[in-house]
Each structure stands twice: as structure tokens, then as C-alpha cells.
Amino acid sequence: MRYLKFLYLAIGLGLLVLVLGETDIADVSERVIQVGWGLAVIFGLYLIAFTIDSFTWQMALVEVPLNGVWMYRTWKARMVGEVFNTVMPAAGMGGEPVKAILLKKYYGIGYREGTASLILGKTINMASLMIFLIGGFVLMWSAPALPLSYKFVSGLGLLTLGMGIGLFFIIQRLKITSITGAWIGRRRIGAWVNGVVHHIHDMDERLVRFYTQHKRRFAGAVMLALVNWLLGAAEVYYSMLFLGHPISLADAWIIEAAAQLVRAGAFFIPAGIGIQEGVFFVVCSAMTGVPALGVAVAVVRRIREALWLAWGTLLGFMFTLMPEHEAAK
């Protein structure tokens, strides 16, 4: 497994080198420098998006009230967890155990409740992403600047991702994990499963209870999460504006949708390194005719990510300095 991580990182770095080799680095540097104070706007947009995303996770924690205190708590836990999600090649799941531990250790949320909320939060996030990607694909299909091959590849990727998300939801909704565990447990070779079946069943019950008894909360969370993805498109829009090449909001949606689709498919690459730069390079080149713009947008996003990771790392360090009862205040 360790060697696979190095292999994935090498693949990403190789793609990054390939992209940079096709780019005028001096042009990219000049464009990024001219962003200036605009980076504060981009950072602010992501802060709003992240706060919305934290609130949708709070909505999945049905045991806690929807107030500012708990919103700040989930926001802090998510900040720390996202540091791991960004750098670990685990489909954005590497930091989820960290979030569950923080909820348990500092805020008294049991592992079952915390884990269920994280699964629900991930489902909400993916459902809203699918809506966002479908909108981006519709816009992409009507964009004359993009080659037909790009559109077909995007359509195939969207279909594959949609099937995966649908399967993930069906497994939860129909309690397939519990059913499978119980079936294996009845077999001689699966006797060892019996010890954990009741835990699996309890988790499935929590998930189904949310989907059946909190339908409005689920729908509201999905809509809020969609706003989060739309703010990602706004980030691209303002990045291009500050880079000196304004584009339409529709074009920004297309670029962001392509970036998120490719990153979802290449989840095994740590931080999407090389992948993110590559998709911005390819799509922006096709839509604007200026290859350096795509790389410049990717660099601006990397700067924002680096600042965010530094903030999350600092919060994680502060958690370690606080006694458990102090952190819960």
C-alpha cells in the first residue's frame, strides 16, 4: 500500500511536469502576481462555501441543535479533517475518522452518531455534486469552443460517477450492508462476522431513519451543498477576472465542473496534484485559447488551498493544546 501511494504521487508529479513543460512559466507568474488583493476575495468565497458545507454536516447531526455554537464546533472539526482529506489518497475520506475522533473526544458525540453523520454528509455532498456536474455538462454540450471528444469523455465520466453515487445511496437506503453481513454470519466461515453485525445494523438504522424521518432536512442540505459547488464556479469566475481575462459565469461553471469531475475520478492522487493543473490547462486552453490562463487559475487555487491547509493545521495543533472540557466550550 505504501508503494502505491508513492506511485500515485509519482503519476501526479509526472502530469504536473508535463503540463508545466507545455506552459510559458513567465506568463503564468506575471498573471498570478497581478491577482494581488483579489486573492482575499477568492479566499473569502471559499470561506463562505466551507461554512455552508460545515452547516450541511451539522444538519446530518440530528442529535445536536442547529445553532451557532455547534456550527462553530463542526466547522473547526471539519477544518482539521479536511487537511487529511486533501493530502491523503483516499477519495476524500482520509480525514473522516479524524472528524469522528474530534467529535467524540471534545464534544461528546458518540462514534456511531458521528460516523453516521459523516456518511450522511458525504452522501449529501456527492448528491449535490451530481446536480452541479449535470448542469455543467449541459452547458458544456452547448459550448462551441469545446471539441466533441471532450464532451463525450465528460459524459462517460459523469455517467460512471452517477452510477457510483447512486449505488452508494442504494446500499444505505436498502440496508444492503446489514443484509450481507447477516447472510455471511449464518455461514460457518462467517461466524466471526456476528460480533460486528449488530453495529452494522445500528448504523444502517441511523442512516435510513435520517432519509425517512428527516426528508426536508436532507433535501435542504443537498440544496445548500449545491450552493457550495456554485461558489466554486464563482471562484473560477473571479480568478479569471483578476487574471485579466474575464469569462462568463456559464464558462466558469463548465471549467469548475470539469475540474471536479476529473478530481473525483482521480481520487487516488494526493491533493489532485497534476490532475487539477492538467484539467484547468486543457479546458481553459480550449475555451480561451490561452494555455497559461489555465495553469494560472490552478496556481491561484493552490495558493488558496495552501493557506487553508495552514489554517486547518494550526487549528489541529490548538486542539492538542486544549483539555477536552476546554475544547467543548
N, C-alpha and C positions, 0 to 999 in steps of 0.2 A: 504493500500500500504506500509506503514511504517513497518507493521508486516511482510509482505512478504520479504522485504529487510533483516530483521533480520533472517528470516527463511532461505533465500538463503545463507546468510553469515554463519549460523549455519551448513548448509549442507556442504559448502566448508571446514569449520574448522573441521567438523567431518571426512571428507575424508582425510584431512591433517593428523589428529591424527592417522587414520587407516594406512596410508602409513608410517608414522614415526614409528609406532608400529611394522612394519614388516622390519625395516631398522636398520642396525648397525650404529648408530649415530656417534660413534667414527671413524669408517672407512670413513664416509661421511666427517667429519670435517678434517681429515688428507688429503683427496683428494682435498678438496676445498682450503685448505691452500697452497698446492703445486702449485696451479694455479699461484699465485704470479703476476708477471708483465704481464702474459698472459691476465689478466683482461683488461688491456689497449688495447690489440688487439681486444678483444671481444667488448669493448665499441666503439672502432674505427669503427668496422664493422657495428655496429648499427647506428653510426653517419652517415655513408655513406648511409645506407639503408633509414634512416629517411629523409635525404636530398633529395634523389631520390623521396621518397613519397611526400615530400613537393612540389617538382617541378611538379609532375603529377597533384597535386591540382592546382598549378599555371596555368597549361595548360588548366584546365577547366574554369579558369577565363579569358574568351576571351576578356574582356574589358581592361585588363592590358597587358603591353609588357612583353615578355619573357626575362627579363634582371636580372642582379644580385641584383639590388635594391629590386625589387618585390619578388625575390626568398627569400631574407633575411626576408622580411616582412611576407610572407606566412609561412616561417619556424618558426618565432617567434610566430605567432598566433597559428600555429599547435602545437607547443611545449606546450603552455598553455592549449589548448583544450584537448590534449591527457592526461593531468593529470586527467581531469574529465572523459574522456573515459575509463581510466584504472580502476578507483576506483568506478565508478557508474555502477550498473547492468542494462544497457540499450542498450545491443548489440553494444557497441562501439559507441553509438550515444549521450551519455550524454554530451559530450563536444562540439558537433556541434553547438548548439546555442551560446556557448561562442565564438567560432571562428567567427561566423557571427557578433556578437556584436563588437568584436575587429576590424574586417574589416570595419564596419560602423563607429565606434567611432574614430578610429585613422587613417584610410586610405581612408575614403570617399567612400567606396564601399557600395552601397545600399543593403538593406536586401534581395531584390528579386535576385539581381545578386549574392550576397554572398551565399544565400541559394541554388540557382540553382547550383553553383559551388560545394557546399558541397555534394549535391545529386549526381552530376556527379562524383565527386571524390570518393564517396563511391561505386558507380557502377563500376568505373574503378578498384578500389581496389578489389572488390568481383569477377569481371570477371577474373582478373589476378590470384587471389587466386584459382579459379576453375581450371585454367590451371595448376597451381602448384600442386594442390591436385590430379589431374588426373595423372600427371607424377609420383607423389609419390605412387599412388595406383598401377600403372603399375609395378613400382619397388618392391612394397610390395608383389604383387601377385607372383613375381618370386623369392622372398626371402624364402629359405627353412627353415630358423630359426623361422619364424613366423607361429603359428598354423593356420589352415584353418578357424577356428572360428573368429579369429582376422580379417582375410581378408574379410569374408562375412559381418561382422559388419561394417567394414570400407567402404565396397562397398555400403551398405544400407545407411550409413550416407552420403556418397558422393552423392548418387542419390537424397536423400532428400534435401541436401543443394543446389544441382544443380537446382532442381525444384524451390526452393525458389528464387534463384538468377535470374533464367530465368523469373519467374513471376514478379519480381521487375523491370526488364528491359522492359518487355512487357507492364506493366502498364504505364511506362513513354513513351515508343515509340508510343503507340496507344492512348495516352491521355485518358486513362480509368477513371482517377480521374475527369477530366473535364466533360466527358460524364455522369458519375454517378452523379456528383454534379448538372449538368443541368437537368437531369431526375428527381432528388429529388426536385429541385427548382420549377418544373412545378406542383408539387403536393401541395395540400393545407397544408399538415402537414410539408412541407419542405420550406415554404416561407422564413424562416429565413436564408436558405442557399444562397439565391440570393445575399445577401450582400457580400459574400466571393467568389462566383463563378468566378467573373472576375479576382480575384487574383490567383485562382487555374488555370484558363485558361492561364493567363500570364506566370505562372511557367511552365506549360506543353509546351507552345510555346518555351520557352527558352531551355528546355531540348531537344525537337525534333529538334530545329534549330541546336543545337550542333551536334546531331547524324547525321543530313543530310548534313549540310554545313561544318562541320569540321571532316570529316571521318578520314583523315590522322592523325589529332591531336589526335583523340580518339584512333585509333589503336596504335599510337606511345606511348601514355600514358599507355595503357594496357601493352605493351611490357616493358616499363620502370618499371612499378609496379611489373611485373613478376621478374625483376632483384632484386627488394626489397625482395620478398619472397625467392629467391635463396640465398640471403645474409643471411637470417635467417637460412637456412640449413648450410651455411658456418660457422655461429656462433656455431651451434651444433658440427660441424666437429672440430673446433679449441678448443671448450670446452673439448671435449673428448680427444683431443691431449694433452692439458695442464693437464688434469686429469690423464694422464699416461696410457690411453687405446685408442690408435689411431683406427679409423674406416675409412671405405671408404666414399667418397662423396655420393655414392648411399645410403648407410646406414644412413648417416646424413640427406639426403633428406627424407627418409622414416620416421625417427623419428620426424623431424620438421613437415612433412605433417600430421602425426598422431596427434601431439600436436595442430596444428592449426585447424584441423577438429573437435577435441573434444572441444576446446575452443569456436569455432563458434557455436557448438550445445549447449554449456552450458553458453551462453552469460549472463544469469541472475545471475551468481555467480560473485560477485565483485572481479575484478583483476584475475579471474580464479583461486582463491585460492583453493588449494586442488585438483582441476581438473588438472592443469598443472603438479603438482607434481605426481599425480596419473598416468597420461598417460606416462610421462617420466619413471616412475618406472616400469610400466607394459611392455612397448615396449623395453626399454633398457635391462630389465631383460631377455626378450625372445631372444634378439639379441646378448647379450654379456654374459649372464649367471651370471652377477654381479649386483644384485639389487641396491647396494649402488651407482653405477655409475649413474643410472637414477636420483636418488634423488640429487646427487652431481651436475649434469647438471642443474637440476631445481633450486638449491640453487645459482649457478653461475648466472643463468638468473635473479633470484630475486634480486641479488646484483646489476646487471646492471640496472634492472628496477628501483630499489630504487634510484640509482644515477641519473637516467634520470628524475624521478619524482621530485627529489630535484632541479634539474636544471630548469625544467619546472615551478615549484612553485616559484623559485627565479625570473624567467622572468615575471611571473604573478604579483609578488609584484612590480617589476620595472615598469610595465605598469601603475600601480596605482599611482606611484610617478611622472609620466611624464604628463605634459599638453598635450592635444590632438594634438596640432600643433607640439610639440616637438617629439612625438612618430612617426609621419609620416615622419620624416626626415631620 
